[in-house]
Amino acid sequence: MKIEEKIRVQLIEHVKLVDFILNNEVDRIMELSQIVFDCLRSGNKLILFGNGGSAADAQHLAAEFTGRFVKERKGLAAIALTTDTSALTAIGNDYGFHRIFERQIEAIANSGDVLIGISTSGNSINVINGIELGNKLGCRTISFTGKDGGELIKLAELNININSSSTARIQELHIIIGHLLCYFIDEKFS
């Protein structure tokens, strides 16, 4: 198969997943968006976290809230737990990598905050530990997952799962859903 044909196959996979989300997940995306809106409107904060590409997605989305997405509006309280290298390395060294998000959540999360844990496998132990602690603290917990949803599908209050074995496709859909969330928030706050 030529490279051009392989690229077309990748695009077709992406379009099929977008079509699935369009036809099956809009209600869940609206629920996600309303939870985050209610949180931010009440003065609470959005806390995002994940590993690797999902860490970058958490940072990207947090920036859309504190800065702006498309419309001018006030800055909104959002933080990615993946940006403080001193905290990540100190907690990783002293407590283990599996506790890097849990320890930060323990320090900054309050009841009513929303946690979004992102894991393409749904089985990232540090994301699982963060969601579990968030549940105990009275936070609203949401997970973005892939494949079969892993353990996170059972732990988070709301799960949005991209049923694909391709990490690239999962990450692409996670950011689309994140951007739809940002669009909803822009519309409500502007």
C-alpha positions as CSV (number, residue, x, y, z in Angstrom):
1,M,0.0,0.0,0.0
2,K,1.4,3.4,-1.0
3,I,1.9,6.1,1.7
4,E,-1.0,8.2,0.2
5,E,-3.4,5.3,0.6
6,K,-2.1,4.7,4.2
7,I,-2.8,8.4,5.0
8,R,-6.3,8.1,3.5
9,V,-6.9,5.0,5.8
10,Q,-5.9,7.1,8.8
11,L,-8.3,9.9,7.8
12,I,-11.1,7.4,7.3
13,E,-10.6,6.0,10.8
14,H,-10.7,9.5,12.2
15,V,-13.9,10.4,10.3
16,K,-15.6,7.1,11.4
17,L,-14.8,7.9,15.1
18,V,-16.1,11.5,14.7
19,D,-19.2,10.2,13.1
20,F,-19.7,7.8,16.0
21,I,-19.3,10.6,18.5
22,L,-21.7,12.8,16.5
23,N,-24.4,10.1,16.5
24,N,-23.9,8.6,20.0
25,E,-22.1,10.9,22.4
26,V,-23.5,14.4,22.1
27,D,-25.7,14.0,25.1
28,R,-22.7,12.9,27.2
29,I,-20.7,15.8,25.9
30,M,-23.5,18.2,26.9
31,E,-23.6,16.6,30.4
32,L,-19.8,17.0,30.7
33,S,-20.1,20.6,29.6
34,Q,-22.9,21.4,32.0
35,I,-21.0,19.9,34.9
36,V,-17.9,22.0,34.1
37,F,-20.1,25.1,33.6
38,D,-21.9,24.7,37.0
39,C,-18.5,24.2,38.7
40,L,-16.9,27.3,37.3
41,R,-20.1,29.4,37.7
42,S,-20.1,28.5,41.4
43,G,-16.5,29.6,41.9
44,N,-14.9,26.2,41.9
45,K,-12.1,25.1,39.7
46,L,-11.4,22.6,36.9
47,I,-8.4,20.3,37.4
48,L,-7.0,18.3,34.5
49,F,-4.3,15.6,34.4
50,G,-3.0,12.7,32.2
51,N,0.3,11.2,31.0
52,G,2.3,11.8,27.8
53,G,0.1,13.1,25.0
54,S,-2.8,13.2,27.5
55,A,-0.7,15.5,29.8
56,A,-0.3,17.8,26.8
57,D,-4.1,17.7,26.2
58,A,-4.7,18.6,29.9
59,Q,-2.3,21.6,29.6
60,H,-3.9,22.6,26.3
61,L,-7.4,22.6,27.7
62,A,-6.5,24.3,31.0
63,A,-4.9,27.1,28.9
64,E,-8.1,27.5,26.9
65,F,-10.0,28.2,30.2
66,T,-7.5,30.5,31.9
67,G,-6.9,32.4,28.6
68,R,-9.6,32.2,26.1
69,F,-10.9,29.7,23.5
70,V,-12.6,31.9,20.8
71,K,-14.7,34.5,22.5
72,E,-13.6,37.1,24.9
73,R,-14.7,36.3,28.5
74,K,-13.2,36.4,31.9
75,G,-10.4,34.0,32.8
76,L,-11.7,30.8,34.3
77,A,-10.2,28.7,37.1
78,A,-8.5,25.7,35.5
79,I,-5.2,24.0,36.2
80,A,-3.3,21.1,34.7
81,L,-1.4,19.0,37.2
82,T,1.2,18.2,34.6
83,T,3.0,21.5,34.4
84,D,4.9,21.9,37.6
85,T,8.1,19.9,37.1
86,S,9.3,20.5,40.6
87,A,6.2,19.0,42.1
88,L,6.1,16.1,39.6
89,T,9.7,15.1,40.3
90,A,9.6,15.7,44.0
91,I,6.4,13.7,44.5
92,G,7.6,11.0,42.0
93,N,10.9,10.7,43.9
94,D,9.4,10.8,47.4
95,Y,6.1,8.9,47.0
96,G,6.3,7.2,43.6
97,F,5.1,8.1,40.1
98,H,1.7,6.5,40.9
99,R,1.0,9.3,43.4
100,I,2.0,12.4,41.3
101,F,-1.6,13.5,40.7
102,E,-3.1,12.2,43.9
103,R,-0.8,14.2,46.1
104,Q,-1.4,17.4,44.1
105,I,-5.2,16.8,44.3
106,E,-4.9,16.3,48.1
107,A,-3.2,19.7,48.3
108,I,-5.5,21.8,46.0
109,A,-8.8,20.2,45.4
110,N,-12.0,21.1,47.2
111,S,-15.5,19.6,47.2
112,G,-17.3,20.9,44.1
113,D,-14.2,21.1,41.9
114,V,-14.3,19.1,38.7
115,L,-11.4,16.6,37.9
116,I,-10.8,15.4,34.4
117,G,-8.5,12.5,34.2
118,I,-7.3,11.6,30.7
119,S,-5.9,8.1,29.9
120,T,-5.9,6.5,26.5
121,S,-5.9,3.0,28.1
122,G,-8.2,3.9,31.0
123,N,-5.6,2.1,33.2
124,S,-3.0,4.7,34.1
125,I,-2.5,4.1,37.8
126,N,-1.7,7.7,38.6
127,V,-4.8,8.9,36.9
128,I,-6.9,6.2,38.7
129,N,-5.5,7.3,42.0
130,G,-6.3,10.9,41.3
131,I,-9.9,10.1,40.4
132,E,-10.3,7.9,43.4
133,L,-9.1,10.6,45.8
134,G,-11.3,13.2,44.0
135,N,-14.4,11.0,44.6
136,K,-13.5,10.8,48.3
137,L,-13.1,14.6,48.5
138,G,-16.5,15.3,47.0
139,C,-15.2,16.4,43.6
140,R,-17.1,15.7,40.4
141,T,-15.0,13.2,38.5
142,I,-14.8,12.8,34.7
143,S,-12.5,10.5,32.7
144,F,-11.6,10.6,29.0
145,T,-10.5,7.1,28.0
146,G,-10.0,4.9,25.0
147,K,-10.0,1.2,24.1
148,D,-12.5,-0.5,26.5
149,G,-12.3,2.3,29.1
150,G,-10.2,0.3,31.5
151,E,-10.6,0.8,35.2
152,L,-11.5,4.5,34.9
153,I,-14.8,3.7,33.2
154,K,-15.9,2.3,36.5
155,L,-14.5,5.0,38.8
156,A,-15.4,8.3,37.3
157,E,-18.8,9.8,37.7
158,L,-18.9,10.4,33.9
159,N,-16.7,8.7,31.3
160,I,-16.3,9.6,27.7
161,N,-14.7,6.6,26.0
162,I,-13.3,6.5,22.5
163,N,-13.6,2.8,21.5
164,S,-10.5,2.5,19.4
165,S,-7.2,0.7,19.8
166,S,-5.3,3.6,18.1
167,T,-3.7,5.9,20.6
168,A,-3.5,8.6,17.9
169,R,-7.2,8.4,17.1
170,I,-8.1,8.4,20.8
171,Q,-6.1,11.5,21.4
172,E,-7.5,13.3,18.4
173,L,-11.1,12.7,19.6
174,H,-10.2,13.7,23.2
175,I,-9.1,17.1,22.0
176,I,-12.1,17.5,19.8
177,I,-14.3,16.7,22.8
178,G,-12.2,19.1,24.9
179,H,-12.7,21.8,22.2
180,L,-16.5,21.2,22.2
181,L,-16.4,21.7,26.0
182,C,-14.5,24.9,25.5
183,Y,-17.0,26.1,22.9
184,F,-19.9,25.4,25.3
185,I,-18.2,27.3,28.1
186,D,-17.4,30.2,25.8
187,E,-21.1,30.4,24.8
188,K,-22.3,30.3,28.4
189,F,-19.8,32.9,29.8
190,S,-19.7,35.4,26.9
